[in-house]
Every structure is written in C-alpha cells, then in structure tokens.
Amino acid sequence: MAFESLTDKLQNVFKNLRSKGKLTEDDVKAALKEVKMALLEADVNFKVVKQFTKTVQEKAIGQDVMNGLNPGQMVIKIVHDELVNLMGESTTELPLKPSNDLTVIMMIGLQGSGKTTTVSKLAGQMKQKGRKPLLAALDVYRPGAIEQLQINGDKVGVEVFSMGNQVKPADIARAAYDHAKSTGANVLFLDTAGRLQIDESMMEELVAIRETIKVDVSLLVVDAMTGQEAVNVARTFNEKVGIDGVVLTKMDGDTRGGAALSIRAICGKPIMYVGMGEKMSDLEQFYPDRMASRILGMGDVLSLIEKAQANIDEEKARELEQRVRKAQFTYDDYLNSMDQMRNMGGISSILSMMPGLGGKMKELEGMIDEKDLARKEAIIKSMTPKERANPDLMSMSRKQRIAKGAGVDIVEVNRFIKSFEQTRKMMKQMPGLMKKGKRGKFGGGFGGFPFG
C-alpha cells in the first residue's frame, strides 16, 4: 500500500518524541531532520519538503508547545495539520450542474495512467448517485481503447457513445454532446487519447475539443507509482490545457506516495479521487485529513465505515446476526464473510485503516497468509450444499472427500474445521459483536470476517 515506508519511518520518529517528558529545541530539530529525510525518500518534491519542515519547526518551537504538558503529542498534531494543509484543507467535490443540465467532464492523461478504467469507475459512481451519465470514446489511436471502454461501460451499466476510429476526436465530442442532450444524459465523460509521453499534437487535440464544446471540468489522471514524474505531468497539462482536478491511480500499489503530497503544492490543483484497485468500485474520494491520518499511522475509521456501508448487505448482516445468536453460523456464512472482506479490499486494506496499525503493516501482513485463506475457501467450496449449511454433518469419510476435492491434506481439513468450531463458540458467547445498536448499519458484517 502507498505510504507504508513513510508511515513506518514517521512512526519511529514520533515514538522517540512521545518518550520524552520535555522537549528541547534541539529535540524538535533532530526529529524534523528525520521527517525531512523520510519525505524525500517518499519522493516528495524537495521544495515542498523544505517549506513543510520550515513551517512545522516554526510552530513546534513556540512557547505554547515547548512548555505544554505533552509537547511530543503537540508536535505530532502540528505535523498532521501541516500535512492536511499540504494536500488541501478540505475535500474538493466534483462540480456538477443541476440534474436538469449537462455537465461535461474531459478525462485527460498519459497512456497507461488508468484513464479509461477511471472514467468508467467515475461514471458508475455517478449512476449510483442518481445521475444519468454517458461515456464517449474519443481515443481513436490506441488499439482496443474503444472496446475497453465499451466493456467497462457494460460493467457499470452506462451507455458508451462511439463513432469508431476514423473520426476526429473533436467531432466525436460534438456528436456525443448532441446525443447526451437528446437522450437526457446529465453527465458526459470524454475519454480522450493519451500518449506515451507529452507531445504538442496531444495538447492541440485537447484544446480543439475544448474549442468545439464547452468543457466544464478537466480531470487529469496520473499514475501515483511514477512519483515526481506525476507532478511534472500535472504541471505541464495545467500550463498547456488547464486542469481542474487530479485523480491519482494505483495508490494500492508499491508506491512511495510522494505525488499525493506534492501535486497540490506545486500545481495548485486539488486531488479529487484516488484509485485503490482494479475493480470498478475501487475509486475513493480524496480526503486530505483522512490521508494525513493514514500517513501518520493513526488509521482512517471514517473510510472504513463507508467501505463497510457500501459493501455489506444490511439484510444479510441482520440474518447473520440472528444465526450467530442461535449458534447457527454456517460455512456459507464464513464464505460470505470472505467475499465481504474481499469487496472491502482485503485484510491488508482493512487493517491499514485501523488506528495504531498503520506503522505495523509489514509485521501484520507477514502474519496474514493469503494462500491459507485461499485453501480455506477451496475446502468450503468442496463441500456439498448440505454440508455447508449444516457443519454438524461432518464425518471422516466426508472430510476425506472434501480434502481430495480441495487438493489438500486431510490434516488441513481437520485443522480448519476445528478452527471454525472455535469461531462458532466464540461468536455464540459474544453476540454483541454482531449487534447493530449505535454502531450504525455496518456493524452487522464485521463479526463474521475470517481473520483467523
């Protein structure tokens, strides 16, 4: 996940600060020197790092902090607040016109940044919010680009407007605009062509599109894994064409995260969304305060709750609660819990949002055996429907057949069944875990997650 290395380093710095009862100016300077190195290693722009550490130091060595009851915690709060300021003090919403009018959003970026996938994800989100989006295929150069957009459009249930690859993109944009107007669409997404690198013909084409129809929002899609290059791309696009916001993709990958901390400061344009995976649902709105908390290892409970609300079926959760209360938790329930966990991004994604665990992700991930989870899933899927619904049916002959079907040793099956029975007993003793109560509609799904 993005920022793992940075989080680890900052956690170590702050651990030393917390251990000191009283801070000296030299303590603060030494800590910020380490913070500076951590940010530079995370590929944050050096000018941004220099200004950031200067601002934090000026605030941290003030009398109120140095003479406070807990100066270490105060310095951490200052760092958190400055990270928020760096990325934008508040979330920037996509500026949409009223639903009876048409908003035109032009998606731009280099080839390979994930633009076509991102525009489809965004269109899917608009549809879920009650809008009527239309996707327009303007990439007439890349082989398979139009087909990819049509496939993605089908996945999210959004119409794709295409005129093939022999028509100029600006002319397609005009025709797509007229089609959107005639069909009552109120958000038109223009999926423009990218290039392997920035060139004048790309910029001229984008300008031609903007001159042909009125574009309300230009969203730049950049690959977070390219680090400082993503910042350079954003700056160039803004100077040549003009951008209103940025979408950072591949934030779930092995990226150092420097682009997220540099783009707004360098370009003055907000990050609006971050791509966190390949699935059509893996696009999150960007919250500077939540990202700052993640970077500092403080977790992100609000995003975790939202993910749970979006991915957990409330009715199924209620049914599961009732079965757990009656000690009727089945292998089907276990399988459903695995699916819910996967929909939320997997164990690593969930743990990264838990307070206090951000700086321990490498250690925690080492304890998570994804292959073991896959074997458990194979064991359950090798059971008959009756066996999955009634765990008490298990016998030695059944276990042997299941082991053969799953391609595992009988010992693996016995171990899993024993673990499952222990989980059932635990859940029977702790029905409060599944209780909705004041914890909101997401609460019912967590108790069944197969962490063990």
Order of alpha helices (4+ residues) and beta strands (2+ residues): alpha-alpha-alpha-alpha-alpha-beta-alpha-beta-alpha-beta-alpha-beta-alpha-beta-alpha-beta-alpha-beta-beta-alpha-alpha-alpha-alpha-alpha-alpha-alpha-alpha-alpha-alpha-alpha
